[in-house]
């Protein structure tokens, strides 16, 4: 099968690489994801992998000189690969190879091989196709495992025996699920059973590599596809057992609670319709994480999950540490979202006071819109009338909150009176009294006792200082 590359925007580059390879008596092929996406008519990838049956490093260096003598060629001798960043592209060159694995490592023993050997070591048939850039058959598709058929049928198969493929490199199990989620493909049944069988092998893969794949699942259009597959294959229990703890429904005295695992997947899918923010999606994934350890049946009340948001926010840090996710502002943002996740719901069901709205604005700050996005995604009832009612209530609270914010300016709260001013007023040195007075000012503003105004704050501080036995310095 011949692929017409004449309209390809990288044709000039491919021709140059073809010529350089021929001048150096090397073969060269485009392989992997670029070929797959080209055949699927997806947006062209900016990462292009080239395989030669000779030295990938040598070919990269020769190509780099032709493209631009000043161009940097990054060489990775251990892996026999080299990479060139050219315009908006990342070009990777590697020598074709055979691989063999040992039981306790996903790092293979490597030796030189042919293009056919190289295709055999690929993870899936749809990634094992190559396009020749050699003069004698330029543009010819080399597809030994019928990857084109699998593309058409939207099925993921391994080129060789699936259990061996996943056992050799267990990260491929996560990649299978990631492709199923991002491409909306089905994992072929034998392959799916092999993942279940080999799931424990995921333990030899670094958590950092696992999370790269997991985050790609989280950024897919409908992450529940991948998350359900992780649950079905046993991978979720090995990676994030805290989510599996949410699974199941208990019944006591005829009263049940919802399955919080599948509810969570619905919330994640819902939020993905409104945001590409990875960490807000993580907040949706973890918003009910505290429900399993706080679940309790109370006579006369039913099932309760008291304090699950607070406990869940504390669990976030431990989870991020275990999963090797960033322990920075991203983690703190997820903690905040989880902790506040039920607060807006309380406001839309009660006659919310201005004080309650001010406190939520103060606690959420710049993330208030994200918090409302999360809360709207948390509405998973199938009752359309209830959904409509919730939406109207959310809109009402949003209007009220805007009015309160315009009046009181507490979203990015800055005290209207500083500690230095208080010290000067009463001739004090830094100490606990300053903190007490500043906290009282904040509480008075949030409760609506005084406006967020320097003069009102000053008068308030004078009154409160008298209670503490402090005297105002004469001016």
N, C-alpha and C positions, 0 to 999 in steps of 0.2 A: 504494500500500500504506500503510495507516494503522498506526502504532505506538501501542499503548495505553500511555500514560504515567501512567495513573491510579494505578498501584501503585508508580510510581518514587519513590524516597525524595527525589529532587530536584524533584519536581513543583511544590512551592510556589515554589522558586527559578526554575524555568522559566516559571511563570505571571507572576512579578514582572518578569522580563527581557522577556517578551512584551509586557506592559503598558507598560513604560518605552519600548521600541522604538516601539510604536504611538503613544504620546504625542509622540514626537519624529520621527514620519514616517519611521521606519527599518524595514527588514526585518531578521530575525535567524534564524539557523539554528545548531543544534548539528552539529558536523562531526567527522570523523576518528576517532581511536582510541576515544573514548567510545561512538560509534555502533556501531562494530565489536564492541566488547566487550559492549555491551547485546544485540546480536543473537546473539552467541555464548553469552549467558548466563554470561559470565565475571564474576569479581568486579569490581564497578563501579570504574572508575578515579576517582581523586581529582583528575585533571587534566581539565578540560572546556574545549574550544575552541568559541568562538562566532564566526560570520562574519556581517557585515552588508554590504549593498551600498552603505552610506554610510560614515560615519566610525566605525571601531572604537574610537578613543580617546574620542570624544564619548559613545558608548554606554556605555563602561566607566565614565566619570565620572558619568554620570546614574544608572547602576545602583548604583555605589558609594554615592552619596548616599542612595538609597532603602534600601539594606541597613543602612548605619550612617554618619551624617555624619562620624564620626571615622575611618572606614576609609581606609587608604592605597591610592591607586591608582598603581601604577608605570607610567609612560608611557615608551615607546620610540619617539620621533618618527621616527627614521630608518627604522624598519620599519613604522610606522603601526599599532603594536600597544600594548595596555595590559593589565596583569594585576592581578587582585585576589585577595588571600588572604583567604578567608572560611571561618571554622570550620576544617574539615580539607580544604577544597577550594582548588585553584588555578584560577581562572577567567581564561581569556585571550580577549581580544576583538581581532578584526582586520577590516579592511575587505577585501571580496572583491577579488581582483586578477588581472590577467594578468601573465605573466612571459616575458621573453626573455633568453637567455644568450649570453655571449661565450665563446670557446674556452678562455681561460686562467683562468677564474674560475667558481666555483659560486655566486657572488652575482649574482642576476638583476637586469635592468632591470625595474622594476615600474610598472604603471599600473592605475588603477581598473578594475574589471570587475563582471560579474554572478556570481551563485552558480554558474552553469554554467561560467564561465571559471575560477572558483576550484577547482571540482572537477576540471577538466582538468589543473591543475598539480600535483595530488596524486600521491604515489609509486605507490600500488597501488589497484586497484579496491575492495579491502576497506576502504581508508582514504578513499575518495572519496565515501562516502555521507553524506547530510545529513538531519537531521530538522528540519522547519519548526517554528518557534515562533510563526509569524504567525497572527493570529486566524482568518483565512479558511481556513487548512488546518493548524491546530495538530496536530502529531503525524504529519504525512504524511512518508513516507520518499521522498527524492529520490535515485534510484539510476540515473544515466544509463549506467553501464558494467556493469550486472548484477553488482554486488559481492555481492549476496545469493547468486547462483548459485555464485560463486567461494568464498564462505564455506562453503556446503554441500559443495562438492567439494574443499575444503581445498587450493586452488591460488592461487598468487600471480601476478597479471598486472598489467601497467602499464596505465593508462587510455589512453595514446597509444602511438605506436610505441616499442618498448622500447629500441632502441639510442639513440634521441634522448633518451629519458627518463634513461638512465644517463649519457650523455655530458654532458647539461645539468648534472646534479647527481650526480657519481660516488658520493657518500656513500650514495645509494639502493641501490647494489650491496651495501654492507654491511648496510643495513637489510633488503634482501630475504633475505639469508642469516640475519640475526638473527630475522626473523619465521618463516622456515622452521624454525629451531631452537627458538624459544620456543613457537610455535603448532603445531608438527609439521605444517607445510604443505609442499607440493611447489612448487618454482618452475617455472612453465610453460616448456616446452621452448624456445620462441623467446626468452623472457626470459633463460633460462639461457645460451643461445648468445650473447646480446647482452652479458651480463656478461663472458663470456670475451673477446669482441671488444673491449670497452671497458675491460678491467681496468687497463691502464696509466694511464687517466685518474684512478685513485685517488690518483696522486701530487700532484694539485692540492688535495687535501683535507688539512686539518691533522691531525697525528697524534693530537692530543687528541680530535678528533671521531671519528676511527676507533676509538680505544680505548674511547670510550663505548659504541659498538655492540659491539665485541669483548668487553667485559666483560659485556654483557648476554647474549651467546652463552655465555660461561663460566659464567654464573649460571643457565643454562637447565637443565632436567631431564636432558637428554642432549646435552652440548656437542658430541659427535663429529659430530652431524648438521651443525652449522654449520661445524665445523673441516674436515670432509671436503669440503664445498661450497667452502670457501675454497681448499683444495688443488686441487680439480677445475677451478675457474675461473681459477686463476693468481694470485688475490689473496694467498694465503699466501706465495708466493714473493716478492711485492713488499713484504709487510709484515713477516713473520718468516721470512726465508729459512733461518735456522738450524734451524727445524723441518723444512723440506723437505730439508735436508742429511741428515736421519736416514732418509729414505725409500730403500727398495730393499734387495735382498738380494744379497750377493756370494758366490761359491763359489770356493774354492781347495782343490785336492787332495780334492775331494768333500765338503769341510766348508763349511757355510753358517752365517750368523748370522740372527737374526730381523729382520724389518723393524721398526726401532725407531720409525718414525713411527706406524705403525698400532698398535704396542704402546702407545705414549704415549697415543693416543686411547682405548684400552681402559682405561688407568690413570685417565685423567681421568673417564671415565664411571663407573668403579668408585668413585672417591672421592666423586663427587657423590651416591651413595646414602647417604653417611654424614656429609656436611658441607655447609653453605651458606657456609662461610668462603671468600670469593673468593680470598684469597692462598694458602690451602692448595690450592685448585684450581690456581692458577698454579704452585705448587711441583710438583704432579703433571704439569702441562704441560711444565715445564722440567727435570724430575728427570734425564732422560737427555740433556740438551742438549749435554753434553760428549763424547758417544760418537762423534760424527762426526769431530772432530779427533783423538781418541785411538785410533781403530780401527786395529788392526794384526794381521796374520796371522803367527803364530810357529810355525815348524817344530816338529812334535811336540806342540804345545800347542793350536793352532787360533786362533780369533779372540779377541783380547783388547781390553779398553777400560781399561787401567790408568790410574788417576787421574782417570777421567771425572767423578767427583763433585766433586773439588777444582777441576778446570778449569771444570766447569759452574757452580759457585758463583761463580767469578770472572766468568764470562760474564753472569751475572744482572745485575750493575750496568750493564754496557755496554748490555744489552738494555733495561733500564728507562730508561736515559738516552735511547736512540734512540726508544723508544716513548712517551716523555713520561709515564711512570708515576711514582708518588711515590718519591723517593729518601730515604725515611725509615725508620721501624721496619718498615713493611710490606715494603720491599725487603730489609732485613736478615733479616727472618723467612724470606722465600723463599730467600735465600742459605743460611741455616742449614739449612733443610729439604733443599735440594738437596745440600749438603755431607755431611749425615748420612744421606742416603737409603738407603745400603747397610749401615750399621752394624748395625741390628737383625737384618738377614738373617744376618750372620756369627754373631751370638749365638744364633740359633735352630738353626744347623747344627752348631755346636761345643758342647762341654761348657763353657758360659760360666762364667768365673771371676767371683767377686764383684768383683774389681778392674775387670774389663771392664764389668760392669754399673754400677759406681760411676762410671767414666769417662763412660759414655754418659749417665747421669743428670746428671752435672756439665755436660757439653757441651750437652745438650738443655734442661735446666732445666724451666721451666714448660711447654715445648712438647713434652714427651716423649709425651703421649697423641696429639698431632697427628702426631708422627713415626711412631708405630705405625699410625695410621690410613692414612698415606701408604704405609707398607711393606706393609700388608695389601692395599691397592688395587693394588700392584705385582705381585701374584700373578695372572697372566693365563693360567696353564696350563689346558688343557682337561681335564687328567687329574684326575678328581674325588678319587681317592685321594691324590694329591699335595696338592691343595687342603686336604683334611681334615687331612693330616699337618702342613702349614704352620700351620693354624689352631690345632691342639693345641699345637704348639711355641710359638706366640706366646702362648697362654694360660699355658703353663708359665713362660716368661720373664717375663711380666707379674707372676705371683705371686712369683717370685724377686726381681724388681726392687722390688716393694713391701716385701718383707722387708728388703732391703738399705737401702732408703730410710728405713724406720722405725728401723733400727739406726744408720745413719751420717749421715743428714740432709744429703745432698749436692745435692739437687735445686736449692735456692736457697743455694748454698754461701756462707757467711760465715766467714772465717778465725777460728778460736777464739782466736787471739792477734793483736793489732793491731800495726802498725808502730810506733805510739807506745810500746806496752808493751815491744817489743824494744829501742827506743832507750833507754828508761829502765833496762832491765835491764843494758845494757852501756855506758851513758853515751855513746851515739853520736848524731851528727847525721845528718840524712837523707842517704842514700847508697846505693851499689849493694849493700852487705852486707845492708841491710834487705830489699831485694827478693829477694836470694838466699835468705835465711832463710825469708821468707814463702812463696816458691815451693817450698822443700823441705818445709815443713809441709803445703802442699796436696798435693804428690806422695805424701808419706807416708800421708796420710789416704786418698787415692784408691787407693793400693796395699794398704791395710789394715794398714800397719805400726803405725799408732797410731789410736786412736779420735778422732772429731771432738769432742774434749774439751779445755777450757782447761788443765787440770793436765798431761795427757799432752803437749799441744802445748808447754807451757813446758819440761818436762823434755827433750823432743826438741830444742828450740831451744838449750838449754844444751849438750847433747852436740855438736850441729852447730857451735855457735859456737866450741867448743874447737878443732875442726878448722881453722876460719878464723883461729885465734889471738886470739880475743876473750875478754876476762876479764869474769866476772860482777861487777857492782857489789855490794859488801857491803851487807846490809840490816840 
